[in-house]
Amino acid sequence: MYTYKSKYDITIMKVILLQDNKKLGKKGDIVNASDGFAFNNLIPQGIAKLATPKAIAELNRKKAAQDKENAQRIEQIKKAAEQLDKKKITITSKAKGNKLFGSITSKDIAQAITTQHKIEIDAKNILLDTPIKELTTQEVKINYGDNITAGVIVTVSAE
């Protein structure tokens, strides 16, 4: 078995967490647990399994596959951001002087991007502190996550 004695004469074993645990760590972590706690709680409840060489090798393979998948996902996000970066969109709205009767929200900007450039954007990803309430041209940032952003030039003009 994969155990050792601690300085308090308790048998300690290494286990792999199968799910997140507030006190022990995150899923996939290899942690030390007393053999009693491991065999009476962690393993029967499906929280952990023994850290055998075979289980550790399997865990490393899964982590490598996950890392590769994450790298591919980030590459796709970067391509989408580059495709949208510095694109210009125009939104028309009723206005009196320089003030709009309504306001332009992130939802309006997302719809304009979809109709004008055929690129789907979730309105939650558009970083707009306050709705636009006047005729203006400004850059609006779009957050794709993983520290990837793009800027869209938004021009609000009168109808």
N, C-alpha and C positions, 0 to 999 in steps of 0.2 A: 504494500500500500504506500501511498505518497504522503507520508507523515513525518513529523519530527517533534521532539520534546521542546517545549518552551522553558524559559528560566523558572517558571512557576510550576513545573512538572505537569503541565497540561499537554496532551498530545494535540498538535496543530496539523492541519492538512490544507492543501491548496485545492480550491474549487473554482469553477468557471461559472460566473453568474449568467443565468438564462433570461433574466429580466432585471430592470432597474430596481435598486433597493436603496432607500434613503441613507441607511446606516453603513452599508457595505460598498456600494459603488454602482456603476452603470453596467448594462447588459454587455457581456463579452469580456469584462474585467476578470483577471485572475486574482483572487483574494485569499487570505489566510482565514481559517475558521477552526474553532476547536472541533475535534472529531464528534463529540456529543451533539453540538449545535448543528453540524453538517448532516449527520446521519439521522437526527431526530426532527429537524425542522427544515433546513434548506433543501435537501435532496428529496424527501417525501412530498414537499409542497411544490416541487418543480421550480424552485427559485435558483437552484444551482445543480451542477453535476461535478463529479470528480475530475480533477485536472490531470488526466493521464496523458502520456506523450501523444497517443493517437488523437485524443480530444483537443489537445493544444495545436497539433498540426492542422486539424480540421478548422479550428478557430482562425488560425493564420491564413488558411486558404480563403475562408469566407471574408476576412478583413481585406485581403488583397483584391478579391473580386468586387467588394463594395467600393474600395478606393478607385478602382478602374472605372466603375460605373459613375461615381461622383465626378471624376475627371471628364468623362464624356458629356455628362449633363452640364458641367460648367462651360465646356467648349461650345455646346449648343446655345447656351444663354449668352455667351460673348458674341457669337455670330448674330443672334437676334438683336442684341444691343447695338452692334456696329451697323446693322441694316437700318436701324431707326435713328441713330445718332445724327443730330444736326438737320433732320428733316424739318420742313416748314409746313405748318397747317394754318388755315384761316377759318375763323369762326365768326359768323355774322350774328348780330343781335340788335334789337331795338335800343336806340340810345337818344338821349337829349343832351346836346352839347358833347361833353366828354364822358358823361356818366351813363351807364347801362340801366335799363329799367329793371332788369333782373341781375343775375350774376352767372359767371361761367365757373362750373365746378369740375372736379377731376373726372366725373362721369361724362360731362360734355366733351372734355378733351379726349377721353378714351374713344368715344363715338366718332369724333372727328378724325382721329388717327385711323380707325377702322375703315371709315368711308373714303378718306382721301388717299390712304397708302396701302389699304388691304392688309393691315397688320393688327392682329388681335392683342389688346392690352387690357389687363384687369385694372379697373379704376383705383383699386386699393394700392397699386404700385406707383401711382402718380403722386409725386411729392409736391403738394400745393398747400402752403401754409393757410392761406385764406382764399376764398373764392375771388375771382377777378371781377371787379365791379366798374371798370372803366375801359375805354378804348385804349389799347396798348399793344406793344410787341415785347414779349419777354420769353426767356428760356425757362422751360419747365423740366425738371429732372424726373426721370422714371427709374425707380429702383427695382432691379431684377433679383436682388438678393446676392449673397456671396460677394459683397462689395463691388458689384457690377451695376453701373448706372449709364443712362443715355440722356442726352438733352434734346428736347424738341423745341423749336422756335414757334411760339403761339402768337398769332396776330389776331386781335379782336377788332373787328371793324363794324361800322354801323350799317344797318340794312338800307 
